[in-house]
Amino acid sequence: MYESLNFELDQLKQKNLYRNLKKIDQREGPRIKIKNRWLIDFSSNDYLGLSQNTLISQSIIDGLKKYGNGACASHLISGHFCVHDELEKISAKNIGLEKSLYFTSGYLANLSLMTSIAQKDHHIFMDRLNHASLNQGALYSKAKFSRFRHLDYKQLESLLKKKSALTRWIVTDGVFSMDGDMAYIPELLRLCKKYDAYLYIDDAHGFGLLGSSGQGIIEHFLEKKLIAKEDLKRVIYLYTLGKSAGVSGALLNGKREIIDFMIQKAKPYIYSTATSPAIIEGLITSLKIIKKTPELRNKLNELIFFFRATFKHKERMKNSNTAIQPIIIGSEKEVLEISSILEQEGFFVPAIRPPTVEAGLSRLRVSISAIHNESEIAKLINVLNKVLT
Ligand SMILES: Cc1ncc(COP(=O)(O)O)c(C=O)c1O
């Protein structure tokens, strides 16, 4: 076995697809320390800078004093504390759906949903650029599964016409994790109504950023009056908490039946130790900050605008107005070289390669955070404009 593993590892190295773990010594504001050098970090999903928020840290510290370090059991045994319940109630109320369930990670939430709710006589329709955890969940589920071209809702409709099933699911990222563009939820809901389907939105990268109180892509389209509250009965909405909320975990929101069924049947949820209640205290504080601090979103949007306006090589950009700003390079080798030049110049911008993105579309994934300032972005742009041709 070791021989065949080594063979595959060597192949990855030859193709510039081998991945190394970067060891981070320390993080402070928008900077990370790697091998004793401070770099300005453009790699994290800490879009609002809340991973560094001291009010959240204080809530976690208070929680540690109150509960100790861990939850010590799974939710259905004795790991489900009142704070888990409180966080879920806050989430359901904020999002405007009936019930909510906390998971230790977004990946686990996606596997849990797909493997418990999606049954043999169901059909899942997925955007081609959906996150790996959604693809994996669909593959592990008993349901049939088709993919449509990215944001091509005409192709989706023709698939919906062809594939009949007892229950049909349209599954999409809200904001796409490697492209930064957005699903157009009004059209997806129109298709759901027409074809009696359900809509599952994974808004890992939209929550905290979109909508006037940061409640994500649903709030965004409700405020634009492009969708209506009564349409939400067809929606299941997930957001992760390791990104804008700056801590970790995920909250899945939907009709009572969905959540109650998952508590009974979702194996990754049932057979996993609950997250420490101290962390949950931190998350409750984080959700309050997200809701009440539009200034963070305003600042982030100004920085995104500044980045897009000053970056010269427009043909390399994607149609993204979110914090994820990909710069398309093409080859794996070249993207690694540019990422390494940026590192020498004091910036950490990760090289994203297949299988995360399609071959030939390797890219730098610049993520902008409200914790950056304009001069840090100007310095990065200056180097990028020079290095790229
Ligand atoms: C769209 C999307 N969904 C789910 C996940 C997984 O979430 P987590 O990191 O909480 O496991 C990610 C991770 O980056 C993601 O981009």
The ligand as a Tripos MOL2 file, in Angstrom:
@<TRIPOS>MOLECULE
LIG
   16    16     1     0     0
SMALL
NO_CHARGES

@<TRIPOS>ATOM
      1 C1        -19.4710   27.1390    0.5690 C.3       1 LIG1
      2 C2        -18.8480   26.3870    1.7150 C.ar      1 LIG1
      3 N1        -19.6110   25.5410    2.4270 N.ar      1 LIG1
      4 C3        -19.1070   24.8400    3.4550 C.ar      1 LIG1
      5 C4        -17.8060   24.9670    3.8340 C.ar      1 LIG1
      6 C5        -17.2830   24.1660    4.9870 C.3       1 LIG1
      7 O1        -17.4530   24.9180    6.1560 O.3       1 LIG1
      8 P1        -16.5210   24.6410    7.4190 P.3       1 LIG1
      9 O2        -15.2140   25.2870    7.1460 O.co2     1 LIG1
     10 O3        -17.2720   25.2390    8.5680 O.co2     1 LIG1
     11 O4        -16.4200   23.1510    7.5230 O.co2     1 LIG1
     12 C6        -16.9640   25.8510    3.1470 C.ar      1 LIG1
     13 C7        -15.5450   25.9780    3.5550 C.2       1 LIG1
     14 O5        -14.8200   26.8290    3.1910 O.2       1 LIG1
     15 C8        -17.4960   26.5770    2.0550 C.ar      1 LIG1
     16 O6        -16.7200   27.4220    1.3450 O.3       1 LIG1
@<TRIPOS>BOND
     1     1     2 1
     2     2     3 ar
     3     2    15 ar
     4     3     4 ar
     5     4     5 ar
     6     5     6 1
     7     5    12 ar
     8     6     7 1
     9     7     8 1
    10     8     9 2
    11     8    10 1
    12     8    11 1
    13    12    13 1
    14    12    15 ar
    15    13    14 2
    16    15    16 1
@<TRIPOS>SUBSTRUCTURE
     1 LIG1         1 GROUP 0 **** ****
